[in-house]
Amino acid sequence: MEASFKPLSYELLSEVGEGSHGKVYKAREVGANHRYLAVKKFDFRGYDPERGIPAFIIREVALLRKMKQFNHPNIVKLLDAAVDQVDRNLGLTLVLEYIDQDLSTYLSKVPASGLRFDCIKNLMLQLLRGLDFLHMNLVLHRDLKPDNVLVSSRGEVKIADFGLARIYTFNIALTPGVVTLWYRAPEVLLNSVYMSSVDMWSAGCIFAELFLLKPLFQAFTDVQQLQKIFALIGLPAEEDWPADSPFSYTFNWGPNVSCKLQLHELGPLENDLLAKCLTFRPSRRLSAAEALAHPFFTPLQTASVLG
């Protein structure tokens, strides 16, 4: 993998996160700009050259490079990438634009009275614009959650962390078990085929969380997650159950009644948008473009109103 970026000089300031394969640092560019940077350092010990760089790393770098060409305001930008190898240890460094906090951290600071309505609208507007851009370019994020949505002090929303993302093509063999459990769509929980609509389910969960200030569905297993989903949206009709799922349709999954999704914290328009994002059958779920045209966003709020 070759990096086609102009090398950046920077100094590491502090560690801000850690994952299974490396750490994330806040850094400052050395030179005229003095801008802050996010530096992700991956360390693969005992690296086998014959097996090559792990596929998920190649995917993340390739997708970030592809997204950088379009310079979309709601997608985090990759600024530099470099690979180094010492003996059997492989190192990979990604340098990205630095954003102050993720949505999870942002929500943890919200007072008990909740977010302002115009703030929620602006957050979702930007998130959906980013998703619409990804889906138009056939990119499935596959791990959309508050931790992977960045919010700057200026109110800019940027989708980040493309470690599980990939390009969607017809009849692709997609990996089961993607998306963090609480934001995972029913078709993924049921090991069925899926498409870009999995991201819209996750976006719906985030939308509800902006009002509730806590995750909408919180379970510890796939089965528990499905039961919590059906307790809210009702058990789907048997004909809507995915035919390719290894799990059989049974009334034990949830209440055998037709439920209309309603959260008392939300008004009629918000509940309508949420219900259309959290529709069981993927083909009936709103796309990002359709969600942006929903009456909830009329008139569109283009200015930053976060506070």
C-alpha positions in Angstrom: 0.0 0.0 0.0 1.5 3.3 -1.1 0.7 6.6 0.5 0.1 9.4 -2.0 -0.1 12.1 0.6 2.4 14.8 1.3 4.0 13.7 4.5 2.9 15.7 7.6 5.2 16.6 10.5 3.6 16.6 13.9 4.2 16.2 17.6 2.0 13.9 19.7 0.3 15.7 22.6 -1.8 13.1 24.4 -3.4 9.7 24.0 -7.2 10.0 23.5 -8.3 6.5 22.7 -7.2 2.8 22.4 -8.5 -0.1 20.4 -7.6 -3.7 19.8 -4.9 -2.9 17.3 -3.6 0.4 18.4 -4.0 3.8 19.9 -5.4 7.3 18.9 -3.5 10.4 19.8 -4.2 14.1 19.6 -1.3 15.8 17.8 -0.2 19.2 16.5 1.1 19.8 13.1 4.7 21.2 13.0 5.0 24.2 10.6 2.9 27.1 9.6 -0.6 25.6 10.2 -0.2 24.5 13.9 -3.5 22.7 13.4 -4.6 19.8 15.6 -4.6 16.3 14.1 -5.9 12.9 15.1 -3.2 10.2 14.7 -4.2 6.5 14.7 -1.2 4.2 15.2 -1.8 0.5 14.5 0.7 -2.0 15.7 0.6 -5.6 14.4 3.2 -7.7 16.3 4.3 -11.0 14.8 3.2 -9.8 11.4 3.4 -12.4 8.6 4.5 -10.7 5.4 3.0 -13.5 3.3 -0.4 -12.8 4.7 -0.2 -9.1 3.9 -1.7 -6.1 5.7 -5.0 -7.0 7.4 -8.0 -6.6 5.1 -9.9 -4.3 7.4 -7.0 -1.8 7.5 -6.7 -1.8 3.7 -10.4 -1.2 3.5 -10.4 1.7 5.9 -7.5 3.5 4.2 -8.9 2.9 0.7 -12.3 4.2 1.6 -10.9 7.2 3.4 -8.8 8.0 0.4 -11.8 7.6 -1.8 -13.9 9.9 0.4 -11.1 12.5 0.6 -11.4 13.1 -3.2 -15.0 14.4 -2.7 -14.2 16.5 0.4 -17.6 16.0 1.9 -18.1 18.2 5.1 -19.8 15.4 7.0 -17.1 12.7 6.5 -13.8 12.8 8.5 -10.8 13.5 6.2 -7.7 11.4 5.9 -4.6 13.6 5.6 -1.7 11.2 5.6 -1.0 7.4 5.7 2.3 5.7 6.3 3.5 2.1 6.8 6.7 0.9 8.4 8.0 -2.5 9.3 10.7 -3.4 11.8 11.5 -7.2 11.9 8.2 -8.9 12.3 6.3 -5.9 13.6 4.2 -3.9 11.2 3.2 -0.3 12.0 0.6 1.8 10.2 -0.1 5.4 11.0 -3.2 7.3 9.8 -3.4 11.1 10.2 -6.9 12.5 10.2 -8.5 15.9 10.9 -9.0 16.4 14.6 -12.5 16.8 15.9 -13.0 17.8 19.6 -15.3 15.0 20.7 -17.6 12.2 19.6 -21.4 12.2 19.9 -21.3 9.9 22.9 -19.1 12.3 24.8 -21.2 15.3 23.6 -24.5 13.6 24.9 -22.8 12.9 28.2 -22.5 16.6 28.8 -26.2 17.5 27.9 -28.2 18.7 30.9 -31.1 16.6 32.2 -33.5 18.9 30.5 -32.3 17.5 27.2 -31.1 18.9 23.8 -32.9 21.8 22.1 -35.1 20.7 19.3 -33.2 22.7 16.7 -30.0 21.2 17.9 -31.4 17.6 17.4 -32.6 18.6 14.0 -29.2 20.0 12.9 -27.3 16.9 14.2 -29.6 14.5 12.3 -29.5 16.7 9.2 -25.7 16.5 9.0 -25.6 12.8 9.9 -28.1 11.9 7.2 -26.2 14.1 4.6 -23.1 12.2 5.4 -24.9 8.8 5.1 -26.6 9.9 1.9 -23.2 10.7 0.4 -21.7 7.3 1.5 -24.7 5.4 0.1 -24.6 7.3 -3.2 -21.0 6.1 -3.5 -22.1 2.5 -2.6 -20.3 2.6 0.8 -21.8 0.8 3.7 -20.5 2.1 7.0 -21.8 -0.9 9.0 -20.8 0.4 12.5 -22.7 3.6 12.9 -23.0 4.6 16.6 -22.5 7.7 18.7 -18.8 6.8 19.3 -18.2 6.9 15.5 -20.0 10.2 14.9 -17.8 13.2 15.7 -19.1 16.6 16.8 -16.8 19.7 16.7 -17.1 22.7 18.9 -18.4 24.6 15.9 -21.3 22.1 15.5 -19.8 20.2 12.6 -20.9 16.5 12.4 -18.5 14.0 10.7 -18.9 10.3 10.3 -15.7 8.5 11.3 -14.1 5.0 11.8 -14.4 3.1 8.6 -12.8 -0.1 9.9 -16.0 -2.1 9.2 -17.1 -0.2 6.1 -17.0 -1.6 2.6 -18.2 -1.0 -1.0 -21.5 -2.6 -1.7 -21.9 -4.6 -4.9 -24.7 -6.9 -6.1 -24.7 -10.4 -4.5 -21.7 -9.5 -2.3 -21.0 -11.9 0.6 -21.4 -9.6 3.5 -20.0 -10.4 7.0 -22.5 -11.3 9.7 -22.1 -9.7 13.1 -21.3 -6.2 11.9 -22.5 -3.1 13.8 -22.3 -2.6 17.5 -25.1 -4.6 19.1 -27.3 -1.8 20.4 -27.5 -0.2 16.9 -27.7 -3.5 14.9 -30.5 -3.9 12.4 -32.9 -6.9 12.7 -31.7 -8.4 9.4 -28.1 -8.5 10.8 -29.3 -10.0 14.1 -31.1 -12.6 12.1 -28.0 -13.4 9.9 -29.9 -12.4 6.8 -28.6 -10.5 3.8 -28.4 -6.7 4.2 -27.7 -3.5 2.4 -27.3 0.2 3.1 -30.5 0.1 5.1 -28.5 -1.3 8.0 -27.0 2.2 8.4 -30.5 3.8 8.4 -31.6 1.5 11.3 -28.5 2.7 13.2 -29.3 6.3 12.4 -32.8 5.8 13.7 -31.4 4.4 17.0 -29.2 7.5 17.2 -32.1 9.8 16.5 -34.1 8.4 19.4 -31.0 8.6 21.6 -30.8 12.4 20.9 -34.1 12.7 22.7 -33.8 10.0 25.3 -30.1 10.7 26.2 -29.6 7.0 26.4 -29.5 4.1 23.9 -33.0 3.0 22.7 -32.2 -0.7 22.8 -29.8 -2.1 25.4 -29.2 -5.8 25.4 -26.4 -8.3 26.0 -27.1 -10.9 23.3 -28.6 -10.9 19.8 -31.7 -12.7 21.0 -32.3 -10.1 23.8 -31.7 -7.3 21.3 -34.4 -8.7 19.0 -36.8 -9.1 21.8 -36.3 -5.5 22.9 -36.9 -4.4 19.3 -40.1 -6.4 18.9 -41.3 -5.1 22.3 -41.3 -1.6 20.8 -42.2 -2.1 17.1 -44.2 -5.3 17.5 -43.6 -8.7 16.0 -43.4 -8.5 12.2 -45.7 -10.5 10.0 -44.5 -13.9 9.1 -44.3 -13.0 5.4 -41.8 -10.2 6.3 -39.5 -12.6 8.1 -36.3 -13.1 6.0 -36.4 -16.4 4.2 -32.6 -16.9 4.4 -32.4 -16.5 8.2 -31.4 -19.5 10.2 -33.8 -18.4 12.9 -37.4 -19.6 12.6 -40.4 -17.3 12.9 -42.2 -17.8 16.2 -44.6 -15.9 18.4 -42.1 -16.2 21.3 -40.1 -13.4 19.8 -42.4 -10.7 21.0 -46.0 -9.5 21.4 -48.3 -10.9 18.8 -49.9 -7.6 18.2 -49.5 -4.8 15.6 -47.6 -2.0 17.4 -47.3 1.5 16.2 -43.9 2.8 17.4 -44.5 5.8 19.7 -42.1 7.4 22.2 -43.8 9.9 24.5 -40.6 12.0 24.4 -41.2 12.6 20.7 -43.8 14.6 18.8 -45.9 13.2 15.8 -43.3 14.2 13.2 -40.4 12.8 15.1 -42.2 9.5 15.9 -43.1 9.2 12.2 -39.5 9.7 11.1 -38.3 7.3 13.7 -40.8 4.6 12.8 -39.8 4.8 9.1 -36.1 4.4 10.1 -36.9 1.5 12.4 -39.1 -0.5 10.0 -38.4 -4.2 10.2 -38.4 -4.9 6.5 -35.3 -3.3 5.0 -36.9 -2.6 1.6 -39.6 -0.5 3.4 -37.1 1.4 5.5 -36.4 5.0 4.6 -33.2 5.8 2.6 -31.0 8.6 3.8 -32.2 10.7 0.8 -35.9 10.0 1.7 -35.2 10.9 5.4 -33.8 14.2 4.4 -37.0 15.0 2.5 -39.1 14.1 5.6 -41.3 17.0 6.9 -39.3 16.9 10.2 -36.6 18.7 8.3 -38.8 21.4 6.8 -37.6 24.1 6.6 -34.1 22.7 6.5 -31.8 24.1 9.1 -28.5 24.7 7.4 -26.8 26.9 10.0 -25.0 25.4 13.0 -27.2 25.7 16.1 -25.3 23.4 18.5 -24.7 24.7 21.9 
